[in-house]
Every structure is written in structure tokens, then in C-alpha cells.
Amino acid sequence: MNGRRFAPVLVGLAVLVSGCAKPGAPASAPPASPSTQSFPITLTDDDGVSVTIKAPPKRIITFAPSNTEIVFALGLGAELVGVSGSFDDYPPQAKTITQVGGSGDFGVDPNVEKVVSLHADLLLTISGGDQWKTRLRELGVTVFTINATDFEDLLHDIRTVGEITGASTAAATLTGGMAAQAQAVQAAVGHEPRVSCFFEAYYPPLTTVGPHTFIYDLLSRAGCDSVTANAKSDYPEWSVDQLVAEGPAVYLVASESGVSAAAVAKRPGFSAIPAVQGGKVFLVSSDLISRPGPRVAEGLMALARLLHPAVFST
């Protein structure tokens, strides 16, 4: 798979590696209390599809690691019968659940037969895969899509998952804590000078994030003025010459790239980038900023600490 295709698939599906839990967003909440919500419930998902949930689902499949984390954080881990694949690795219990992914040209589609065999009453997924979604619906599987475009949309999506699973109270508690943490971070950096930065999603080719992506929103909230503000696509390729001219003060690298700050500095032409010259190249946990889920507020704090270390030094 070439880099142009590889980076959007990685980020879009959030199939990224590990991270750790944070206070206020438990990896696995206590089991959800019996639902007091009224069912059936009909909501329009992020694909624009009207979906009716007849009763609180008892057999759930999540087809994205971020959704797996959401379901566990809402106390619904016991109802989870299928996950997308090996990247569904948090909380640790997720690694023991049946994996339904691996089909399609790039191995990122679900195995329809396996999904059907699990008798799921809800498959919670993200944008993309219109053909297999249609096929699953034809076979009687209820498919619901969420696709967070920024932090506020993530909170909305978690509350929506709470609605369709009968866990609205848990969702309100979870999102309230996340919102409070994010507000605290933004208040801490709000009076500080903003920092020019660049985020590397993948290399080679050098691939970054555009202004309409989830990660870009987090960067902005953490006090970064990204040099990719004028990018015309979500995951554009960027040239080293551009970076040298734009002069970012901080260079952030997605941890799943597996490189070190020293390795970045050794790349051809990178030594002329101000962030590299100043020793301001940092790896960021991909799990915490690329998975739109319960740990994102922790990721926001991690970004803010890198961009404004003096604010958080005490």
C-alpha cells in the first residue's frame, strides 16, 4: 500500500497503537444500569441514514478502535461481541473479543459472514464502506455510523451512542468530564502566545493534516497555529522546502510512525527546519489524538504540554 493511500486509511479508521487511561475517562466503566429510556428510538446517523433501534442492544460489534473504547467507557463491555481487528487494543479486555475485520482490497472491511454469524443487534462504525454497510443492512444487521470531525462533535457522538444503547446517563457523565478537562487545558493556554507547529501523520511521503480534520482541531485547542492552515485536503503531502520556508517552531510526529526525534533530524533537508534546529521534535501518542474516543482529553493535554511546557511545569 503506498503512502498516499496508507495515511488516510490509518487516520480515518483510527487503527493506531496503544495508550493509557486517564482520570475521568475510565477504560471500562461499571456495567450500565438498566435503561430508563424509551425504545424504539430513531436517529439519523453521520451517513445521513435514519436508523431505528428497537431495544437496548445486547450484542454489539464495533468497527473502529475508537468506538470500542466508547462502548467500554459507557459500561457496555459485556455486550460487545465483535471488534474490527488487532488495533482494538484498549482497554485490554478488547483484545479477547472476536475480530471481524480483514476483508476488502486493503483489509479494512468487515467480513460480512462473520458479522452475521455473531447475531449482532447493533454494528457501530465510522464513515466509509457504503457498499458493505448496504449489504449488512440487507442481511438484517442494524448499522449506525458516527464520524467526529472535531472535539465538540465527538462529545455529541458519545452522547448519541449513549442514546442508542440505553446508556445516556453514563454518556452524560463521561462527556461532562471530558468537556471540563478540555476547558481547563484551553484556559491554561488561552493567554499564551500561540506556537507555530507542524504535525506529521506519515512519512514517506511526508503527510500531514488539513484544517478540517479531527487532529487539526485538537492542535488548535492546544495552542498551535499549524502551518498547514491553508491545506486544500484533509491529509495533504507536504514538502520539506515548504516546511523550511514556513519555519514551524514545534514539529509533532504521530507515534505509530515508529521513528525517533533523532531519526527525523537525519532525514534529507530536515536539519534546516527551525523546530529541528531547536530540538523541538516530539512524538505524540497516536491513540490519544487520532482515536475520537474517551481518551482524547488526555491527548489534548499532552499536546498542550509539548507546545507550552512552561505553563505546565509546576
N, C-alpha and C positions, 0 to 999 in steps of 0.2 A: 504494500500500500504506500503510495507516495505521500510526501509531506503535505501537499495541498489538500489531499483528501483526509489524511490522518488526523491533523489538528482539530478540525471542526467536529469530527466524529468523537474524539476524545472529550473535548469540552462539552459538546452538545449533549452527549449521553452521560456526562459526569462519571465516566468509568475510570476513576482515578484512585490513587492508593491511600494508605491509612492516615489516621489522625486520632486525637484523643478527646474524651468528653470534657465538658465544661460545666461548672456550677450553673444551675438554672435551666440546662437543656440536657436532661439525663439521657444516656444511651438507650435505656429501656425503662420507661415509666411503669409504675404499678399497673396491674391489669385494669382496663377501663371499667367503670361502673356500668351497670345495666342502663341502656339508653332510655331517656325520657322524651326523646324526640319523636315526632310523628313521621311515620313512613306509610306509604311510599313517598319519596321525595324526588322531584325532577329539577335538575340543574343543567345549565349549558356549560360544557367544558371548554378548555382553551383551544380546542379544534373547532369550536362553534357547533358542536353536536349536542343536541338535547338528550340527556341520559336520565332514565328513571331507575332509581334504586328502590326495590320493593320492600326490603327489610335490612336491618343492620347486617352487613356481610360477615359471614363466619369462615369463609375460605377466600383469602386474599392473595393475589400474586402482584408483586411489584416489579415493574420492568424499568428500573433505573435505581442505582445505589442511593440516590438522594431520597427517593420515595420509600425505600426500605428503611432508612433512618427515621423518616417522618412517622411511618407506621409504628415502629418500635417506641419512639418517643411519646406517642399517643397512648401507649399501653396496650397495643393490639398485636404484639409479637406472637401470641398464642394462635392468632387467626391467620398468620402468614404461612402459606403452603408452598409458595414458589417465589424465586427471585431471578434476576436477569442472568447473573453469572458470578465469576470469581471476584469481581470488583465489589460485589455486595459483601463487604467485609466488616461492616460496623453497624451495630455492636457485634462482638464476636459470635453471638448466637446465630447471626445471619449466615455465617459460613457453613452451618449444618443443614440449611434448608435447600430443597431441591432447586437446581438451576435449570431454567427453561430457555436460555439464550443459545446463540451459536449458529443460527441459520442465516441464510442470505449471502449475497456476494461478499460482504465484509464481516460476516459473523456477528452482526449486531441486531439481527431479527430474532424473534422468539420462534421456537419450534412449536408450530400450531398444534400438532398431535399431542405433544407433551402437556401443553396448556390445557387442552380439552380433557385430557386424562386426569387432571388434578381436580376437576369439577369445581373450578373457582366460581364464586358468585360476584367477584369484582377483580378486574385487572387494572391496576393503577399505573399509568405510564406517562411519558413526556411526548413532546411534539415529534412528528416524523412517522414514517411507517404506515402511510394511509392504506396501502394495499393489504397488509396483514391485519390491520385493525378492522377493515371491512370484512375480511374473511372470518375473523373471530366473532364478530357480531352476527354474521350469517349462521355461525355454529352455536349461537346462543350465549356467548360469553359477554358479560357487561364490561365494556371498556370505557375508562374515564381518563382524560388527558389533562395534566397540569403542566404549565410551562412558565416558570418565573422569569420575568425579564429584568427585575430589579428587586431590591430588598423589600420594599412595600408590597410588591406583587407576591413575593414569597410568603409573607405573613398572611396575605389573602388566600393563597393556595393552601396553606396549612389549615386555616380555618375552614376552607371548603372541604378538605379531606375529613376534618372533624365532623362536618355536616353529613357527609355521605356514609360515614362509618358509625354514626351514633356516638361520636366522641367529642362533641362540641365543647364541653366543659374543659376537657384536657387540652384541646386546641387553644382555647382562650387563655388558659394558664400559660401554656408554652409560648404562644406568640406575645403575650404580655411581658414575659421575662426577656424574650429576645429583643423586643422593641426598647425596653428600658436599658438594656446593655448597649444597644446601638446608639441610643440618645446620649448615654454617658460618654461614649467614645467621641461622638461628634461634638459634644460640648467641650471636651478636653482639648480638641484640636481646632475648635472653631475660631479662636483668636490668634492662632499661629499662622505665620506666612505659609502659603501653600507651596508644595515641593514638586518640581518637575520630575516626572518619572516615566519609565517605560516598563511594560510587562511583557515578558517572553512566555508565550504559550507553548512554543515548539521550535526546535532547531535541529538540523536544517530542513527546509529553508527557514529563515528567521520569520516566525509567525507571531502576531500579537493580537490584541483585542480592540475592536472598534467601539464607538460611543454608545451603541445600542445593545451592549451585552451586559450580562449579569456582573461579570468581574469588573468591568469598567465602572459600573455604579458603585461597587464596593471601594474601588480605588479613589473615586471622587469623595465618598463619605469619609474616607480615612485621611483626607487632606492632600491628595495627589492631583496635580494638573498634568494629566497624561499628554505626552507629545503626539499621541495618536488621535487627538480630538477631531481632526478633520478626515479621518479614515472613512472611506466610502462603503466598506463592507464590514461584516462582523468579525472576521478572522483574516485580516489582510497580511500579505507578506510585506516585510519592511526591509529596506536596505541599510547596510552599515553606514554608507555615506549620508543617508538621511539622519541617522542617529548622531553622527558626529556633528552635523550641522545644527541639529535640534538641541544637543547638549543636555540630556537628562541628568539630573543630579543623583538620582537613585535608579538602579536597574534591578528589577524584580524578576525572578525566574520560577516558573512552576516546578515544584519538587519532583513531579513524575518524569521530568526530563532526565533525571539521574546525573546531572552534572554538578560540579562544584563552582564556587566563585572563581577559583584559580583557573579552572578549565575555560570559563567564559573569557577571562582576560587573555588567554593564549590564542583565541581564535583570530584569524587574519583580519586586521583592521580594527579590532575591538579596543586595542590599547589607546586609541585616540578619543574614545568616548569619555566625557568628563566623569561619569559615575564609576567607570572602571579605573580611571586615573586616581580618583579619590577613595578607592576601596569601598565603594557603596554598592556592591553587587550582593544581593541577598536571595536565598532560596525561601519560598513560601509554600507551606503545606497545601498541596492541590486539593486535598479533601475538604479543607476548611473554607476555601473560596470558590471552588468550581462545582461543588455539590450544593444546590439550593435546598438546604435542609436545616435541621436544628442547630448545627454547629457553626453556622455562618457568622453569628455574632462574635464567636471566638476568632474566626478568621478576620473579621473587621478589626478587632483589637490587635491581632498580630500584624496586620498591615500598618495600622496607626503607630505601633511601637517602632517599626522599621523606618517610617517616614518622619516621625517626630520623637526620637529617642529621649530627648531632654524632658519632654512632658511627662514621660512615664518612668523616669529614672529614680524617683523616690517611692 
